[in-house]
Amino acid sequence: MTEPTPPLRLGIAGLGLAGTIMLRGLQGWDGAEVTAAADHHETLLANFAGDYDAETYTDVAELCQSNRVEAIYVATQHQFHAEHAIMAAEHGKHIILEKPMALSLADCDAIIEAVERAGVQLVIGPTHSFDPNIEYMAEIIASGELGALSMINTWNFNDFLYRPRRPEELDTSQGGGIIFNQLPHQIDSIRVLTGDKLHSVHAALGVLDQARPTEGNATVMLRFESGAAASMVYSGYDRFDSDEFFGWVGEGGQDKPGDTHGQTRARLKGVTGEEEKARRTSAFGYKPSAEISGGRFAAPDNLREGHFGVMVVSCEGGDMRPTPDGIAIYDDDGARHVEIPAGKFLASRPAVVQELANAISGKAPARRDGQWGRASLEAALAIQQSSAERREVLL
Ligand SMILES: NC(=O)c1ccc[n+]([C@@H]2O[C@H](COP(=O)([O-])OP(=O)(O)OC[C@H]3O[C@@H](n4cnc5c(N)ncnc54)[C@H](O)[C@@H]3O)[C@@H](O)[C@H]2O)c1
C-alpha cells in the first residue's frame, strides 16, 4: 500500500495581490499547508496571522531560513524575482516563481544555475495556462482528436492600466506596463496549447496615455515551428471589456456587472503619487477572510472558471473555446459543451503547487520549469523588439 503524500509545506513571499489569490485558491485543498509568510507591510502580515496558524516574517530573507518551509512561492514584484528565487534555492527551498520569471535573460540564467546547483525544483507561474479549460484543450490537441492545430486567436480587453499603481509599474524599463505583467498569460496559454517551439513574432505595442507612459495595448502575431500561428490582442485601457463576450464572468471566475465601463479610470481621477501607492496596497494586499465578500475573492461556490479573455482554437477537424464552465467544441457534427467539474475555485493555484510537488517526488518533471519561463520571457522581449523595430523577429 502506498503512503499518502504529506502536504507540501509552503511559505508565501509577498502578501500582495498574487499572494492573496494563491492563499484563497489553496483554501480547502489538502495538497499544501501554508506554514509561513513574509511581507514588509506589518498590516498585511497581521491580517494573514489572524487567518493562519503560521510563522510571519518581515523579510523574504528570514522566510528562506525557516525550517517549517519546504517550498517558497515567490510573489514579490518582478524586479525582485531573481534575487528572491536565488536566495530560496541557496537555502534549499523548492520554488514557485511568479511570472515574469525575471526581467532579463541573464537573470533567468542565474536562477536556472542556482536551482541546478542546489538540486531544488522550480515552477514558473501560475499564469492562466494553468486554468483547467486551457489544460483540457491542450489535452484534446495533443490527443489528435481534432487533427492538427492551425491557429489560436485570443483577445483580452480589461482595466489593467488604471488599477492603482506604483511608479515603477508604469515604467517599462523597470518591468512596468503590459509586456511583463499581462502578456505572459497569453504567451504561456498559447505555448501550452501548441506544445511547440516559437519561430517568430511580429508585434505592435501601443502607449495611449502619456500620464501612464508605458505600453497598454498590443497586437501580436506568433508563428510556431509546426506552422501553427496565433494572434494575441490585449488592451488594458478600461474601455471595451472582453468579459462582455464571456457572459460577464470575470478573470477570476466571478460574476461581473456589465455596466462598469470606465469606472476604474474614474476612481483614479486626480489620484497620484503617495495616495495611489497607498491605494495599491489597501486594494490588493491580503485582507482578513472575514472582510472578503465578493469579486475575485468571493466564496468558492460562487465562482466559475478563471480565464484570460476570449479565445478560439482552430484545428483541422474543429474549433474550441473556453467557456465559464468548461469548453465548447464545434465540429462537423455541430456544437457541444464539455463541463469541467473539479475545483472551480481558482483551480490554477492547486494546479501550480501540484506541478511542483510532482517534480519534487519524481512523479513528473515540471512542465513550466526554468527553461520554460526563460522561453516565455524571450517571447515577451521579442514582442518589445518587434514593435520598436517594426519587423518580424525570429527566435
Ligand atoms: N499569476 C497571477 O495571476 C498574478 C496576479 C497578480 C500578480 N502576479 C505577479 O506576482 C508578482 C507580485 O505582484 P503583486 O501585484 O502581487 O504585487 P504586490 O506589490 O501587490 O505584492 C508584492 C508584495 O511583496 C512584498 N515584498 C517585496 N519585497 C519583499 C521582501 N524582500 N520581503 C518581504 N516582502 C516583500 C511587498 O511588500 C508587497 O506587499 C508580480 O511579479 C506579478 O506579475 C501574478
Ligand as a Chemical Component Dictionary entry (heavy atoms), coordinates in Angstrom:
data_LIG
# 
_chem_comp.id                   LIG 
_chem_comp.type                 NON-POLYMER 
_chem_comp.pdbx_formal_charge   0 
_chem_comp.three_letter_code    LIG 
# 
loop_
_chem_comp_atom.comp_id 
_chem_comp_atom.atom_id 
_chem_comp_atom.alt_atom_id 
_chem_comp_atom.type_symbol 
_chem_comp_atom.charge 
_chem_comp_atom.model_Cartn_x 
_chem_comp_atom.model_Cartn_y 
_chem_comp_atom.model_Cartn_z 
_chem_comp_atom.pdbx_ordinal 
LIG N1  N1  N 0  -0.453 34.872 -11.736 1  
LIG C1  C1  C 0  -1.277 35.872 -11.490 2  
LIG O1  O1  O 0  -2.467 35.818 -11.781 3  
LIG C2  C2  C 0  -0.717 37.107 -10.833 4  
LIG C3  C3  C 0  -1.577 38.049 -10.251 5  
LIG C4  C4  C 0  -1.006 39.179 -9.657  6  
LIG C5  C5  C 0  0.365  39.341 -9.665  7  
LIG N2  N2  N 1  1.176  38.405 -10.236 8  
LIG C6  C6  C 0  2.643  38.536 -10.195 9  
LIG O2  O2  O 0  3.028  38.484 -8.848  10 
LIG C7  C7  C 0  4.080  39.393 -8.575  11 
LIG C8  C8  C 0  3.623  40.333 -7.464  12 
LIG O3  O3  O 0  2.575  41.131 -7.946  13 
LIG P1  P1  P 0  1.518  41.775 -6.946  14 
LIG O4  O4  O 0  0.563  42.513 -7.778  15 
LIG O5  O5  O -1 1.041  40.743 -6.002  16 
LIG O6  O6  O 0  2.477  42.810 -6.179  17 
LIG P2  P2  P 0  2.203  43.486 -4.779  18 
LIG O7  O7  O 0  3.043  44.685 -4.737  19 
LIG O8  O8  O 0  0.732  43.585 -4.579  20 
LIG O9  O9  O 0  2.762  42.416 -3.730  21 
LIG C9  C9  C 0  4.122  42.166 -3.543  22 
LIG C10 C10 C 0  4.390  42.141 -2.046  23 
LIG O10 O10 O 0  5.736  41.696 -1.833  24 
LIG C11 C11 C 0  6.236  42.372 -0.689  25 
LIG N3  N3  N 0  7.698  42.328 -0.697  26 
LIG C12 C12 C 0  8.548  42.738 -1.672  27 
LIG N4  N4  N 0  9.817  42.508 -1.317  28 
LIG C13 C13 C 0  9.789  41.932 -0.094  29 
LIG C14 C14 C 0  10.786 41.453 0.792   30 
LIG N5  N5  N 0  12.087 41.500 0.487   31 
LIG N6  N6  N 0  10.394 40.930 1.959   32 
LIG C15 C15 C 0  9.084  40.884 2.291   33 
LIG N7  N7  N 0  8.089  41.311 1.482   34 
LIG C16 C16 C 0  8.438  41.837 0.307   35 
LIG C17 C17 C 0  5.685  43.780 -0.829  36 
LIG O11 O11 O 0  5.660  44.447 0.428   37 
LIG C18 C18 C 0  4.289  43.535 -1.394  38 
LIG O12 O12 O 0  3.287  43.529 -0.415  39 
LIG C19 C19 C 0  4.363  40.120 -9.882  40 
LIG O13 O13 O 0  5.530  39.598 -10.448 41 
LIG C20 C20 C 0  3.143  39.844 -10.745 42 
LIG O14 O14 O 0  3.473  39.694 -12.121 43 
LIG C21 C21 C 0  0.654  37.292 -10.803 44 
# 
loop_
_chem_comp_bond.comp_id 
_chem_comp_bond.atom_id_1 
_chem_comp_bond.atom_id_2 
_chem_comp_bond.value_order 
_chem_comp_bond.pdbx_ordinal 
LIG N1  C1  SING 1  
LIG C1  O1  DOUB 2  
LIG C1  C2  SING 3  
LIG C2  C3  SING 4  
LIG C2  C21 DOUB 5  
LIG C3  C4  DOUB 6  
LIG C4  C5  SING 7  
LIG C5  N2  DOUB 8  
LIG N2  C6  SING 9  
LIG N2  C21 SING 10 
LIG C6  O2  SING 11 
LIG C6  C20 SING 12 
LIG O2  C7  SING 13 
LIG C7  C8  SING 14 
LIG C7  C19 SING 15 
LIG C8  O3  SING 16 
LIG O3  P1  SING 17 
LIG P1  O4  DOUB 18 
LIG P1  O5  SING 19 
LIG P1  O6  SING 20 
LIG O6  P2  SING 21 
LIG P2  O7  DOUB 22 
LIG P2  O8  SING 23 
LIG P2  O9  SING 24 
LIG O9  C9  SING 25 
LIG C9  C10 SING 26 
LIG C10 O10 SING 27 
LIG C10 C18 SING 28 
LIG O10 C11 SING 29 
LIG C11 N3  SING 30 
LIG C11 C17 SING 31 
LIG N3  C12 SING 32 
LIG N3  C16 SING 33 
LIG C12 N4  DOUB 34 
LIG N4  C13 SING 35 
LIG C13 C14 SING 36 
LIG C13 C16 DOUB 37 
LIG C14 N5  SING 38 
LIG C14 N6  DOUB 39 
LIG N6  C15 SING 40 
LIG C15 N7  DOUB 41 
LIG N7  C16 SING 42 
LIG C17 O11 SING 43 
LIG C17 C18 SING 44 
LIG C18 O12 SING 45 
LIG C19 O13 SING 46 
LIG C19 C20 SING 47 
LIG C20 O14 SING 48 
# 
